[in-house]
Amino acid sequence: MVIFQYVTYEKSYDKFHADYADIYRVQYNYFKESEAIFKCAAAVPAVGPEMKNNFPEVEEFARAFPIMGLIRKDDISFKQKLQIADPAWLTMFDWGMISGDPQTALEGTNKAVISKTAANKYFGDEDPMGKTITWNSSWINEDFIVSGVIEDVPQNSHIKFDVLLSYQTLVDATDNEAQVAWGWYDFNTYVKMRAGSNYEEFNTKFDAHLREIRGENFAERNYRQEFLLQPLTDIHLNSNLLQESEPEENGDADSVYFLGILAIFILVIAWVNYINLASAKSMERAKEVGVRKVMGAFKSNLITQFIFESILINLIAAAFAILIVYLSLPYFNQLTNSPLSFDLIFNSGTWLLVIGVFLAGALLSSLYPAFVMSSFKPIVTLKGKMTTSHKGVFLRKGLVIFQFLASVFLIAGTIIVYQQLQFLKNKDLGFTMAETLVIEGPSLIAVDSLYSGEYNSFKNEVLRHPNVKSMTGSSNVPGAEIFWTNSARRAELPETENKVLYNAAVDFDYFPSFEIDVIAGRNFSKDFATDEDNIMLNAAAARFLGFATPEEAAGQKVIHGGEEKIIVGVVDDYNQMSLKGDVSPILYWCRETGRDLFSIKFKGISGSAMLADVENIYDQFFPGNPVDYFYLDAFFNRQYVKDDQFGSVFSIFSVLAIMVSCLGLFGLSAFSALQRTKEIGIRKVLGASVPNILVLLSREYMVLIILAILLGVPLTFFVMDNWLESFAYRINIGWIVFAAAALIVMLVAIFTVSFQTLKSARSNPSNTLRYE
């Protein structure tokens, strides 16, 4: 039930919108010479209108430009998640309008719709409608009238925001580029299709249309664009593109389905135990069946009796399960950072699950024992001549093999998941991120022309701190996805050879501060006045532009942004983002004055103490700006949070499944020892030792478990190797994993069986043979 709630929640993303089944996001794919250069969740602003104006299948479109921004009201200011959105953003989606008209709230310029939480932050108990808030950024500083208030965005939304600003404001600020551009791909674009439309057929039709209207441009510049519709409900679990709305919150369909399969494993193992034990215990109930038949009971009466016994046991189990869910759900939420509540237990889907599992368990686990026991012949059972059937023994052995095959899979799978996560966290990334405090640059600047001096004074003051090793300013830091791209080519090549690279602005201290090695040429330097007009590359970018070695690239000229630039140096490859993806080709501009992110390396002091000291300095130079910060190691590793959660949940429920398997083996070994009590007594009288008897009683189960291991190893390798294929950097599955899994299974099985067999082996034979 707990896993079901989690899987249901992960699959519920974006389904709170009434028309979710008809809404699609536009995915942007960019090709160069038929090679896919990137696949992006953000599209260009022109594509939405083009789709609506030329295809009747498209009922509506809505674009949103996501950005973090400083929103102020008087002396209250907070950094907020903004979406600069089309008016249709409020009618296509269901955001829960509290105040304002969704049809007009984002029409025109300088309109703002804010969340309930944002309204409380800025206005308290006042009605915010008609009041003014101000957005301060490096390119827009304007007042916006609050024209609507919406509910807070639900957690199960792949889009998150606190404030919506009217799209026409951006159109005016960009001289209409935000309306017609085909190259600016920062716009999350959604379309609503008319009911019954086939989005895959539409993808083909629009691609043909695009080639018709832009084919000449494609041919001239030797590239191609592709825009595909993604179903809204596929985005959270099945999309991992550039510029995802919330990349750190992206789910993983494989992980969710893994957990679903694990839940089924646990149930099936429990049912297998019941069948095993019930059919094994049938020998003890043989006389009861014989007496009932002699007294006139029909086979159908006996089947009904045994099924109802099973129903009663399953009913009690279901009641206890609901109680355990109630007690454990808060801890599970803490583990997975999920908002699951016990209220979910009362919805129809959960009750259907509970009833379905209850009925399936009651029937599936009782039918075989019921039919076996109801078939006993009274004359045989009452004479005490019942023997275990070969079919029954074969079934029990087969079910034991299945249980421990599952155990091998779960133990080995858990070890592999743990090893992969540790590998991702501990691999040398090509830069240092320990003890790094990152402060976001100021949004509110009194006089732009004075900022350079203020920044340099701030930096000098920070560097005077005895615990500060270095400080650097940059547009990005490792772990922050680079959205800024531009084309570049070697100077001697024609324009058709342009290639798209990621761009980052860094100052002179960036590479030394992060200990990123310059492997060819030199670093940006203040000693060279022209460096702010030149560039550096990482090794991946040098290869991407066609240079055989970094040394060949250093000193060469490239055309970038229509201007000739010199490559002054090449740095070693490092992972800008997580190890799930390959190293990206990055081009670096030199910008002496940092504006976006300030990275401060410190030593010999706690992070909180360093933050307190830096805050005091920041407030002196940039008053009125909130101090937004993060520690780089935690920021970078947030990319693995979902994987960590999956690993923890998988491990916990794997242990549970193995425990359930052992309970079954414990019961079977106890029953087997009971059946062979007199045999044990005779063997002891004839001189058998306790170890001899222990080996005798355990041998049967050990053979089954060895067979389970032999079957489980190749299955586990196949499944887990496929899972690892989704990582650009991965471990190789070694034999030690399966040796460890086999050893654990064997030890657990031996311990489980030995507990009962030792008890029987050490019993006094005079007690067992007294009545013979």
N, C-alpha and C positions, 0 to 999 in steps of 0.2 A: 504493500500500500504506500509506503514512504517513497520508494523508487517510482511508482506510478505517478504520485503527485509531482515529483520532480520532473519526470519526463513530460507530463501533461503541461506543466508550467513552461518548460523550454519550447514546447511546440505551440504554445498559445501566443507567441509574440505577434503583435500587430493585428490580432483577430478581434480586438475591441472596436475596430472600425467597422461600421455596418456594411460597407461595400468592399471589404478587404479582398474578396474573391475576384473582383474586377479591377483592382488597382495593381499597377506594375511600376517598378523602378527602371529607368533607362540606364543600362550599362554601356560604358564607352570603351571600345577596343581600338587601339591604334596600331597599324601595321606599317612596316617599312620593308619593301621588297618581299612581301608575303610573310615576313617574320613578325610575330606578335611582339611589339615593343612593351606595351603595358595594357592592363585591363583595369578599368577604373570604375568606382561606384558613382563618381561625379561626372556629369556630362557637360556639354556646352550649352549656353543659353538659347541658341537658335533652334535646337532640335525639338523642343516642346511645341512651340508655335508651328514649326514645319509639319509635325505629325498631325496636329489638330486641323490645320488649314487644308490639308491635302488628303486626309483619310477619314471617311465617315465612321470608321470603327472607333475612332478616338473621340470620346465624349468630352473630356476635359483634361487639362494638364496643370501642374503646379510645380514651380521651381523654388528652391530655397538655397541661399548662399550662407553656409555656416561659418561662424567666427566667434572667438571670445572677445568680449568688449567690456569696457568700464562704463557702467551705467550709474549716473548720479542724479540725486534729487536734493538740491540745496547742499548740505554738508554730509549727506549720506551717500556712500559710494561702494559698489561691489563689482567684482569681475563676474560676468554672467555669460552663460551660453546663449548666443543669439542665432536666430535664423532670419535672414532678410528674405521675406517670402511673398509670393504672388497672392492676390486676394483669394484665389481658389484653394489656397492652403487650408482655409477654415471651413470650406464647404465640401471638399473632396474627403477630408479626414474628419473624424469625430474626436475633437479634443475636449469636449465638454464645456461649452460656452456658458459662463456665469452671467456676464454683463456684456452688452454690445450686440450689434447685428453682424452675424458671420458673413453676410453678403457684402457688407460695405466697410467692415472694420479695418481692412488693409488696403482699401482703395485710395489712390492719390499718394501724396508725399507726406513724410514726417508723421506717420501714424504708428502707434505701438499697441500691441496686445501683450499683456503680461500674465504670468501664472499667478495663482492664488498665493503661493509662498512669496513670490517677488512683490506682490501687492502689499503683503504684510510687512516685508522688509522696509519698503520705501514709504508706505502710507499708514501703517498701523491699522487703526480702526476707521480711518477716513475712507470715503468712497473715492477711488482713484480716477474714476471716469472724468475725462475732460482736463485732467491735470497734466503737468509737464514733467518729463524726465529727459535727461541729456545723455547722448552717446558721445564719449570722447575716444577718438582713435587717431592714428597717425595720418589718416586721410579724410575722415569725416568727423566734424565736431558740430553737432546740430541738436536742436531741441525736438522732441517728439511728443505729440499729444496722445495720451492713453485713450484708446477707442474701444478697448475690450479687455475683459478678464476671463481667463480659462482655468479649468481645473489643472492641477499639477499633472505633468505627463506621466502616464502609468509606467511602472518599472519594466513591464513586458512590451516596451516599444523600442525598436531599433534606432529611433530618432529621439534625441533628448534636447530640450531647450528650456530656457526660463523666460525669454523675451522674443517676441516676433516684431520685426520692423517692416514697414511697407516697402515693397519691391521697387516702386516707381522712384523712391529716393535714390536707390543704387543706379537705376537707369539714368537719372539726371546727372548724378555725380560722375558717371563714366561716359558721358556723351553718347548714350544709347548703345554702348558696347555690351552692356548686360542684357540687351535685348536681341542683338543680331550676331554676336561673335560666334564663329565656328572653331576657334582655337583655344579659347579660355575655358578650361574644363574644371571649374570649381563649384558647379551647380548641381545639387541633388535634384533630379528631375523625375517626376512621377506622372503617369498618365492613367486615366480611368477609361477602360474600354467598355463599349456597349455590351450588354448581356448577350452571351452566345458567341462572342468573337473568339477566334483562335489566335492566341498571341504568337505562336510559332509561325503560322502562316503570315501574320502581320510582319514579323521580323524579316522574312524573305521578301515581301512586297516593298517594305521600306528600304531595304538594302538596294534593290533594283532602282528605286526612286532616287536614292542618294547618289548612286553611280551616274544617273542621268543628269542631275543638277550640279554635281561637284566632280564629275569624272575628269573634266579638263584640268581642274586644279590638282587632282590626285596624280594625273599623268605628268604634269609639269614639275611637281615637287617630289615625285616618286614615293608617295605614301598613300595610305588608304585609311578611312575611318569606318567604324562599324558601330551601330547602336542597336542593342538587343534589349528586349523587355524581360525583366526578371519578376516572377510572381512575388508579391509583397511578403507572403508568408514563408518564402524560401530564404529570405535574406539573412535572418538571424543564425540559422543552423548551417546553411549551405553556401554562404557567400564569404569570400575572403579576398577582397579586391583592394586596390589602392583607394585611399580616401573613404574607407568605410565610415559611417557616421560615428560609431562608437567601437573602434577596433578592439579595445581591451575587453569589451563586453560580448564580442562575437562568440556565439556558441559553436559547438562541433557536433554535427549530426552523428558521426561515428561514435563519439563518446556517449551520446544519449542512447543510441541503439545498443551499444555495449551494455549499458546499465539495464536497459530493458530486457536484454537476453539474460543478464545475471539474475534479474528478478524471476524470470521464468525458470532458470536453473534451480533457484532456491525452492520454488514451489514444487517443481517436478521431483527434486531430491526428497522433499518431505513426503510427497505422495508415494514415491518409490519405497521409502522407509515403511510407510503404513502397509503397503501391499506385502512387502517382505515379512514384516512382523506378524501381520494378520494371517498370512498363508502359513508361516512357520508355526504359529500358535494353534493352527487348525487341528494339529494332532492332539493337543490337550482337550479340544472341544469335541473330539470325535464321539465320545460316549454320550455327551449332551445331545448331539445330532441324532444318534441312534435311538435314545430314549424318546425324543420328540417325535421321531418318525413312527416308532412303535405305538405312541399315544395318539397317532392319527394326523400328525402335521404333514402337509403337502410340501413339495419342493418350493413352490411359490411362497408359502408361509415363511420358510426358512430364509429364502433370499430376501424377502421383505424385512425380516428381523435383522439380518446382518447389515443391510443397507441403512436401516434406521439407526442402528448402533453407530455406524460411520457418520451419519448426519448429525447425531448428537455430539460426537467428538469434534467434528468440524465446526459446529455451532458454538461450542465452548471456546474453541481456538479462535474463531472470528471475533468473539466478544473480547477476549484477552488481547487480540491484535489491535483492536480499536483503542483499547486502554494504553497499550504500548506506544501506538502512534501519537496519542495525546501527550504522553510523557516525553517522547523522544524528539518530537518535531522542532522544538526550539533549538536543541543542540544540532540537529541536522541543518537548520537554517543558518546557524552560526558557521557550520563547516562549509556550506556551499554558497553563502551570501545570497540566499533565496528568500523571498517574502512569503513562503508557504504558511498558511494558517490552518488551524483545526476546523475553521468554517468550511474548508474545502471538503471535509468529510461528509457534509450534508448536501453536497450538490449531486445531481442525478448521475453524472458520470462516475463518481466515486461509489455510489450505491450499486450501480450496475456492475462495477468491477467486483465489489465485495460479494454481491449475490452470485455473480458468475463464477468467481474463484471458489466460493463456498460450495455451490452446486457441483462444479467440475470436480473439486477435491472429494466431495462426499461420494459421488458416483464412480469416478475413475478409480479411486483407491479402494472401493468396496466391491466392485463388480466381480473381479477375479476371485477374491477370498469367498465371497458369497456363493458363487457358482461351484467352487471347489468343495466347500463344506456341505452345501445342500445336496451334493451328489454322493455323499458317503452312504454305503449300504449298512443298514442297521445290524444285520446278522454278523458282519465283520467287525464293526466298531464295538459291539457289546461283548464280543469274545476277546477284545483287546489285541486284535491281529492287524491293526492299521500300520501301514508302512508309508514312508514318504515317497510320493510318486517321482519318477524321473523328470517328468515335465515340470513339476513344482520346483524341484532342486535346480533344474536348468534355468528356470525363470529367475529364481533368487540369485543365482550366480551371475546371470546377465545383468540384473539390476545393480548388484554390488560393483561390477565392472564399470557400469555407466556412472555410478556415484563417484568413484575414485578417478575415472577419466576426467570428469568435470573438476575434481579437486586438483589434479595435475595441471589442467588448463588454467585454473584460477590462480594457483600459487605461482606458476611460471609467468603468467600474464602480469600479475602484480609486481613480480621482480623486474620484468622487462619495462613496465611503465615507470617504476621507480628509477631504474638505471637511466632511461632516456631523459627523464626530468632532471636528474642530477647532472647528466652530461650537458644538457642545455644551459644549466646554471653555472657550471664550473669550467666550461670550455673557455680558452683564451679568446676574448672578443677582439683583440687588437687595440684596445684602449683601456685606461684605468677609470673606474667609476666609484671606487671606495672613497669615503669622506669627501663628497662633493655636494655642496649646497648650491642649488640653482634658484635664482631670483628672477621673476619675470620683470621685464623692463617697464618703465612708467608709461601709462597711457595719457596721463594729464601732464602736459608740458606748457609752462607759462609762455615762454618765447622760444620758438623753434630754433632761431639763429643762435641762441645761447646754449642749446642743449649739449653741443660738443664739449664746451668748456666744463659744464656741470658734470657730464659723464666722466671726463678725465679726472676731475677733482674727486669725484666719488670713488673712482677706481684707485687713485693714489691713497686715499684715506683708508680704504679696505686693505690695501697692500701693506699699510703701516702696522696692521694688527699683528702681534707676535705669532699668532697661530695660523696665519694665512700663508700658504705656500705660493699660490698664484691665483690670478683672476683673468677670465677671458670673456669676451662678448661675442655672440653668434646668433644667427637666425634660427638655428636648430642645435639640439644636443643629441647624442646617441639615445635612441628610444623614442624620439619625436619624429613622426613620419614627415618626410620632406614632400610638400605639395608643389613646390616651385620647380617648374621644368622649363627648359629652353633648348632650342636646337643648336648644334655645333657641328663643324666639319673641319677636316684638315684644309689648310689654306689653299693647297694646290688642287683640291678637288672641286668639281662643279656643285651648284646648289642642290642638285638632285641627290647628293650624297649626305645631306644633312641628317644628323641623328639626334634623338631626344635624350638629354641627360638631366639628372636631378641637379638642382642648383642650391648651394648654401653659401651664406655670407659669413665670413669668419674674420677675426682680427689677427694681429701678428702673433699673439700668444696662444692661439687655439690649439695647434698641434703639439707644441711643447707641454702645454698644460695637461692635455689628455694622454700624453706620452704616446702619440701616434708617430711612427717612424717615417721620416722623409727618406725614401729609398733611391731617388734620383733627383738631380738638380738641388734646389735649396728651398727653404721656407720663405714665406713673405717676410719682408724686412723693412724697417723704417729707413734703413740706409739707402733704399732704392725708391726714389720719389715716384717712379712710374708703376710701382707694384699695385696701386689701387686701380690701374687700368689693365692689369694682367690677371692670370688665373693659375690655379693649381688643379690637379686631377688626383683621384685615387687610381690604383693600378687597374681596377675593373674598367674605369672610364678610358684609360689609355688603350687597353685592349679593344674596347668597344669602338674607338675611333680608328682602329686599324694599325696601331703601333705595335711592333713585334715585342719590344721590351720597354720598361719604364725609362731606361736610359735613352732610348731612341726618341721618346716623347719629350723629354726635358729640353727646353730651348726652342722647340718647334712652334710654328704659328698656326692658330686656328681661327676660323671665322665664327664668332659667337654673338648672337643678337645683332647681326649685320655689321659687326666691327671686328677688326683684326686684333687678336690677343696673342700674347706670348705665354707659353706654358713654362712657368719659372721652376716648377718642381712637381714631383709625383710622390704621393704618400702611399704607404702600405695599405692593403685592403683591411678593413675592419667592418664589423657588423653594425650598421646604423640601426637596424631593427633586429628582431629576434632571430634565432637560428632556425626558425621554421622556413625562412626564405633565403635566397642567395644574396650575395653582396651586390648592392646596386651601384651602377656607374654614377659617380658624383663629381661635379665641377664646382670649384670653390672660388668665390670672389673675395677680394680683400676689402674689408670695410673697417677702418680704424675705430670708428665710434660704434660701440654696441648699442642696440636699441631693443632687441627682442628678449634675449635671455642672457643673464650674467651667471657664469659658472665659477664658483669660488672653491678652490681646493684648500682644505685645512688639515691640521694635525695637532695632536696633543690636547684636544678639547672635545667635549661632547657636542653632538649636532645641535642640541637645543640651546646650549650656551653660545655657540657660534651664531646661530640664528638671531638670538637676542641682541648680540653686539652689532651684527650687520643691520638689523632693523633700525637701530638707533642712528646709524650712519645714513641709511636710506632715507629716513624721515627728514634728515637735515637737508638733503640735496633735492629730494623729490616730494615735497609736502603735498598732502591731499591724495596721494596714491596708496591704495592698500598694498601690503606686502604679500604677494602671492609667491609661494616657494614650493619646492619639493627636493627630496634627496635623490640623487641620480640613481643609486643602486635600487631603491624601492621603485622608482619611476620606471626604470628599464625592466625590472622583473615583473611589473604588473602584466606584462604580455604573457606571462606563464601562469597567471592566477587561475584561469579556467582549467589548465592542465593539472595544476596542483589539486584543485578541487576534485577533478575527475579521479586522479590517483588516490586521494584520500577515501572518497566514496567507494571506489572499486575495491580498495584494500579492505575496508570495514565489512562490506557485504560479502567479499570473498571469504573472509574469516568466518562469517556467519554461515555461509554455504558449507564450508568444510566442517564446522561444528555439527551442522545438521547431518552431514554424511557420517560423522563419527558416532552420533547418537544411534543411527541405524545399525552400524557395525557393532556397537556396544550391545544393542538388543539381540542381534542375531548370534553374537558370540555367547551371550548369556544363555540363550535358548539352546544352542548347540551343546554347551557344557552341561546343561541340565539333562538333555536327552542322553548324554554319554556318561552320566554319573556312575552307573554300575560298571561300565567298561573301565572307567578310571580306577574304581575300587579294585577290580580284578587285577589290572595292570600293576597297581601299587603292591598288592599282595604277592604278585609274581616277581617283584623286585624293581619295577620301573621307578626312576627318580623323578623329582619335580621338573627338572629341565627337559627330560625325555617327554613327559606328558605335555609340557608347554609347547614343545616343537610339534608334537602330534596334533594338538588342537588348533595351532596357529597356521600350520602348513597350508591348509586348504585356502585360507583367506590370503595368505601371502602370494600364492600362485595367481589368484584373481587380481590382486593389486599390481603385481608385476605385469600382467597382461594389460591392465588399465594404463599403466605407465607407457608401455610399448605403443599403445594406440593413441594416447594423449599427446606424446611428444611431437609427432609430425603434424597433428591437427593444430597444436598450439603454435608451432613454428610458422605454419602457413598463414594463420589468422594474424598473428602479431607482426610478422614480416610485412604483410599488407598494410597494417596500421602505421608502421614506421616509415613506409614509403611516402607518407604525407609530409615528412620533415626533410628539408634540404640538407640538414646535418643530422645524422642518426648513428646510433650504435649498431654494431653487428651482434647478432644473437649468438652467444657462445654456448658450448656444451655445458659449461659450469652451471648455467641457469637451469637446465633440465636435470642435471645431476642433483642440484640443490632441491628442486621441486620433488624429484623422486625420493630423495633421502627424507625430506620432511613428511611426505605421504607415508613412507614406510614406517618411520618412527611413530607418527601419530597412530597409524593402524596397529602397530605392535603394542603400543601403550594401551590403546583401547581394548584390544583382544586380550592382552595379558592380565588386565584387571580382573576379568571374570575367570579366565582359565587358571590363573594362579590360585584363586579362591577354591576352585574345584580340585586342582592338583594337590593342594595342601590339606584337603579334607581327610578325616579319619575313615579308612575303608571299612572299619567295623560298623560305622553308621550307615553307609550306603548299601552294605551287603547283609544287614541284619535280618531282613525278611526273606532272603533267598533260600 
